[in-house]
Amino acid sequence: MHSLTDLSSQFGNVLVLAATYTSKIPWLSELVTRDQISWYLGRTIGFLEKIEPASKTAKVDMEILQELKTNLGFGDAREEIQSGTSHSS
């Protein structure tokens, strides 16, 4: 099991990857592929989902990443999690 510190770091890392992926600077945005950002978002949302009942911070972080995933065009992350497909994106 990951510690809350590890998950907080992972949350921050995913935000940086998303910023890189959506960058207007061509060479920067090429560093992160669509498959990579989708995988990291799904993985991190999945980890946060497991601990969110015990952590208000994890719940907020998860909701932020779900919204980010939706905004990036990966579908409604909340529906995917409820149907158990959040790791298949």
TAFEN-V70446 format. One record per residue. N is the residue number from 1. PSI is psi in whole degrees, 0 to 359 (999 if undefined). OMEGA is omega in degrees with one decimal (999 if undefined). BURIAL is + if it has 24 or more other ideal C-beta (glycine too) atoms within 12 Angstrom, else -. Layout:
N_PSI_OMEGA_BURIAL / N_PSI_OMEGA_BURIAL
This chain:
1_139_179.6_- / 2_148_175.9_- / 3_164_178.2_- / 4_327_177.9_- / 5_317_177.8_- / 6_317_-179.4_- / 7_325_176.0_+ / 8_319_176.5_- / 9_318_178.8_- / 10_320_177.1_+ / 11_311_178.7_+ / 12_319_179.0_- / 13_319_179.7_- / 14_322_176.4_+ / 15_319_177.6_+ / 16_317_177.3_- / 17_319_179.0_+ / 18_319_177.9_+ / 19_321_177.4_- / 20_314_-179.3_- / 21_322_-176.1_+ / 22_6_-178.1_- / 23_144_174.9_- / 24_352_178.4_- / 25_112_-172.4_- / 26_312_-176.8_- / 27_332_179.9_- / 28_314_-178.3_- / 29_336_178.8_- / 30_349_-178.3_- / 31_337_-178.6_- / 32_123_179.6_+ / 33_164_176.8_- / 34_317_179.1_- / 35_320_-179.3_- / 36_311_-177.9_- / 37_323_177.1_+ / 38_315_-179.3_+ / 39_312_-179.4_- / 40_320_176.4_+ / 41_311_-179.9_+ / 42_317_-179.8_+ / 43_313_-177.1_+ / 44_319_175.7_+ / 45_319_178.8_+ / 46_316_177.3_+ / 47_314_-178.6_+ / 48_324_178.7_+ / 49_323_-178.2_+ / 50_327_-175.6_- / 51_354_-175.3_+ / 52_331_177.0_+ / 53_336_-177.3_- / 54_358_-175.5_- / 55_117_177.7_- / 56_324_178.8_- / 57_317_178.8_- / 58_322_178.9_+ / 59_314_179.5_- / 60_315_178.0_- / 61_317_179.8_+ / 62_316_179.9_+ / 63_322_177.1_- / 64_314_-179.3_+ / 65_326_176.0_+ / 66_316_178.8_+ / 67_318_177.4_- / 68_316_179.5_+ / 69_317_177.7_+ / 70_315_-178.5_- / 71_333_178.1_- / 72_358_175.0_+ / 73_24_178.6_- / 74_18_-178.7_+ / 75_181_-180.0_- / 76_104_-176.4_- / 77_328_-179.8_+ / 78_319_177.6_- / 79_320_179.7_- / 80_318_-180.0_+ / 81_317_-179.7_+ / 82_328_180.0_- / 83_357_177.0_- / 84_21_-178.4_- / 85_18_-174.9_- / 86_339_-178.2_+ / 87_356_-175.8_- / 88_358_-178.1_- / 89_999_999_+
